[in-house]
Amino acid sequence: LYKIVEAGHHREYPGLDEIITRAGLQELPGRIEFERRATPFLPEIYEWGLHSIASYCKARNILPVMAYLFIPESNNDPEKEFEELSEFATAQGFTMINLSEYVKDMKEADMKIAKWDGHLSLTAHQQYGRALAKELSLIINSKE
């Protein structure tokens, strides 16, 4: 978000620009102050973003789908995080997929590239890829 505001791209989206103005972020403070001021507005920014994506999809007869991936570096509870994200997304018309179910039996060490690097390993990417293909297939087949 900081980089979007820094580049002035928020002005291209009246809804986002209005939120940025109310948050007092139109004149860019330092990054720490930006995050402090933006935090109370994050739910509204998420809602705006999801609504924008869903509206774009609906105008083109596209089903908006959001897939949740648990990453091992996250300190969040995957089930709680999925529920919170789903609340926002389904309210905007998204179909939700919880891919964390497909990696819950994997050890954290097997999900990460290295102990010090929380990026997903090849094995985790492959597992998520197979899971996404399966879930999308179920969605597509249920719409036919």
C-alpha positions as CSV (number, residue, x, y, z in Angstrom):
1,L,0.0,0.0,0.0
2,Y,2.9,2.3,0.8
3,K,4.3,1.9,-2.7
4,I,0.9,2.4,-4.3
5,V,0.5,5.7,-2.4
6,E,4.1,6.7,-3.0
7,A,3.7,6.3,-6.8
8,G,0.3,8.1,-6.7
9,H,-1.6,5.2,-8.1
10,H,-4.3,5.5,-5.4
11,R,-5.6,8.6,-7.2
12,E,-6.7,6.3,-10.1
13,Y,-9.2,4.7,-7.8
14,P,-11.7,7.2,-6.2
15,G,-12.7,4.8,-3.5
16,L,-9.2,4.1,-2.4
17,D,-8.2,7.7,-2.7
18,E,-11.0,8.7,-0.4
19,I,-9.9,6.2,2.2
20,I,-6.3,7.4,1.9
21,T,-7.4,11.0,2.4
22,R,-9.5,10.2,5.5
23,A,-6.5,8.3,6.9
24,G,-4.4,11.4,6.4
25,L,-1.9,9.7,4.1
26,Q,-2.2,11.8,1.0
27,E,1.1,13.5,2.0
28,L,3.3,10.5,2.5
29,P,4.8,10.3,6.0
30,G,7.6,7.8,6.8
31,R,6.9,4.1,6.4
32,I,6.4,3.5,10.2
33,E,4.0,6.5,10.5
34,F,2.2,5.4,7.4
35,E,1.6,1.9,8.8
36,R,0.4,3.4,12.1
37,R,-2.1,5.6,10.4
38,A,-3.2,3.0,7.8
39,T,-3.8,0.2,10.3
40,P,-7.3,1.3,11.5
41,F,-8.4,1.6,7.8
42,L,-7.2,-1.8,6.7
43,P,-10.5,-3.6,7.0
44,E,-12.1,-0.8,4.9
45,I,-9.2,-1.0,2.3
46,Y,-9.6,-4.8,2.1
47,E,-13.3,-4.4,1.6
48,W,-12.8,-1.8,-1.1
49,G,-10.2,-4.0,-2.9
50,L,-12.4,-7.1,-2.8
51,H,-15.4,-5.2,-3.9
52,S,-13.4,-3.7,-6.8
53,I,-12.2,-7.2,-7.9
54,A,-15.6,-8.8,-7.6
55,S,-17.3,-5.9,-9.5
56,Y,-14.8,-6.3,-12.3
57,C,-15.4,-10.1,-12.4
58,K,-19.2,-9.8,-12.3
59,A,-19.2,-7.2,-15.2
60,R,-17.4,-9.8,-17.3
61,N,-19.4,-12.9,-16.1
62,I,-16.3,-14.3,-14.3
63,L,-16.7,-16.1,-11.0
64,P,-14.4,-14.5,-8.4
65,V,-12.5,-17.2,-6.5
66,M,-10.0,-16.6,-3.6
67,A,-7.7,-19.4,-2.4
68,Y,-6.3,-19.2,1.1
69,L,-2.7,-20.5,1.6
70,F,-1.1,-21.0,5.0
71,I,2.5,-20.0,5.0
72,P,4.8,-21.4,7.8
73,E,6.2,-17.9,8.6
74,S,2.7,-16.8,9.7
75,N,2.0,-16.6,13.4
76,N,-1.7,-16.6,12.7
77,D,-4.1,-19.5,13.3
78,P,-5.0,-20.8,9.8
79,E,-8.6,-21.6,10.6
80,K,-9.2,-18.2,12.2
81,E,-7.4,-16.4,9.4
82,F,-9.4,-18.2,6.8
83,E,-12.7,-17.4,8.6
84,E,-11.9,-13.7,8.8
85,L,-10.8,-13.6,5.2
86,S,-13.9,-15.5,4.1
87,E,-16.2,-13.1,5.9
88,F,-14.8,-10.2,3.8
89,A,-14.6,-12.1,0.6
90,T,-17.9,-14.0,0.6
91,A,-19.7,-10.7,1.4
92,Q,-18.4,-9.4,-1.9
93,G,-19.4,-12.6,-3.8
94,F,-16.1,-14.6,-3.8
95,T,-16.1,-18.3,-3.7
96,M,-13.5,-19.3,-1.1
97,I,-11.1,-22.2,-1.2
98,N,-9.1,-23.2,1.9
99,L,-6.0,-24.8,0.7
100,S,-4.4,-25.0,4.1
101,E,-6.3,-28.2,4.7
102,Y,-4.0,-29.9,2.1
103,V,-0.8,-29.1,4.0
104,K,-1.9,-29.4,7.6
105,D,-0.1,-32.8,7.9
106,M,3.2,-31.4,6.5
107,K,5.9,-30.5,9.0
108,E,6.8,-26.8,9.0
109,A,10.4,-27.7,8.1
110,D,9.1,-29.5,4.9
111,M,7.0,-26.4,3.9
112,K,10.0,-24.0,4.0
113,I,12.9,-23.6,1.6
114,A,15.3,-23.4,4.6
115,K,15.1,-23.0,8.4
116,W,15.9,-19.3,8.1
117,D,13.7,-18.7,5.0
118,G,9.9,-18.9,5.3
119,H,9.2,-19.0,1.5
120,L,7.4,-22.1,0.5
121,S,9.4,-25.1,-0.6
122,L,9.0,-26.9,-3.9
123,T,7.1,-29.7,-2.1
124,A,4.7,-27.2,-0.6
125,H,4.1,-25.4,-3.9
126,Q,3.4,-28.8,-5.6
127,Q,1.0,-29.7,-2.8
128,Y,-0.8,-26.4,-3.1
129,G,-0.9,-26.7,-6.9
130,R,-2.5,-30.1,-6.9
131,A,-5.0,-28.9,-4.3
132,L,-5.9,-25.8,-6.3
133,A,-6.4,-27.8,-9.4
134,K,-8.7,-30.2,-7.5
135,E,-10.7,-27.5,-5.9
136,L,-11.1,-25.5,-9.1
137,S,-12.2,-28.6,-10.9
138,L,-14.9,-29.1,-8.3
139,I,-16.1,-25.5,-8.7
140,I,-16.1,-25.7,-12.5
141,N,-18.0,-29.0,-12.5
142,S,-20.6,-27.7,-10.0
143,K,-21.3,-24.7,-12.3
144,E,-22.0,-26.9,-15.4
